[in-house]
Every structure is written in structure tokens, then in C-alpha cells.
């Protein structure tokens, strides 16, 4: 397993907090799928994460965006997208 970046650690903590997950943030593998067989999140979970990311980082994540499936593919892809699009 590859090591998480500091931002991936921060984002996994936000996900655990927002969704009240019963796992520690460090247990979320950066490349594991967020949907289904990976972390097991559903579309409602993704909406909650999107709202929290928008509030905390100022990045608007939209479900109707054609790239949303790739953005939410893993913690690593989500962190990369948020980091690239948040106001600096």
C-alpha cells in the first residue's frame, strides 16, 4: 500500500467525521474504491462528502459532472481533484 499524502490524511479524517464511519481515517487506503467493494459508500454518502468539501475547501463537486465517477473513484483521486481546484 502506498503512503498517504498529508492532504489525503486530512481528507480521510473529514470523511470519517462527516459520515460517522466506524473506522479510523488511517484505515482508508488511498487507492481503494470509495464505492461498493472498497469503502462501501453510496450516493448519499458522496453527497454528504461533497457538501463538506464545498464548505471546508471551497470546491464545488457536482453529481451531474461527467468527471464525478473518476473524481470519487478513490481517496487519492478525490484528494487530487480537491487540491487542484481549491482556492489557493
C-alpha positions, -999 to 999 in steps of 0.1 A, spaced: 0 0 0 13 34 -9 16 61 18 -9 88 20 -1 124 14 -8 149 42 -38 161 23 -52 126 19 -48 120 56 -68 153 63 -95 144 37 -99 108 51 -104 124 86 -131 146 72 -148 117 56 -148 96 88 -161 127 107 -189 136 83 -201 101 77 -196 88 113 -176 59 99 -167 32 123 -131 30 111 -100 52 117 -90 76 90 -57 58 86 -76 26 76 -89 42 44 -65 31 17 -56 59 -8 -62 37 -39 -92 16 -27 -126 23 -43 -149 46 -23 -180 30 -39 -191 -6 -34 -165 -32 -26 -140 -7 -14 -151 16 14 -187 8 6 -201 43 3 -233 51 -16 -246 82 -35 -260 98 -3 -225 94 14 -209 111 -17 -234 139 -15 -225 145 22 -188 144 14 -193 168 -15 -211 193 8 -184 190 35 -157 196 9 -175 226 -5 -179 241 29 -143 234 41 -123 238 9 -145 259 -14 -146 233 -41 -180 226 -58 -184 189 -65 -214 182 -86 -231 148 -92 -240 157 -127 -204 165 -136 -192 139 -162 -160 135 -143 -176 128 -109 -171 90 -112 -134 95 -118 -132 121 -90 -149 98 -65 -130 67 -76 -107 67 -46 -94 88 -18 -64 96 -39 -84 108 -69 -107 128 -47 -78 145 -29 -60 153 -61 -92 169 -76 -99 190 -45 -63 201 -41 -62 212 -78 -95 231 -76 -95 247 -42 -87 284 -39 -50 290 -31 
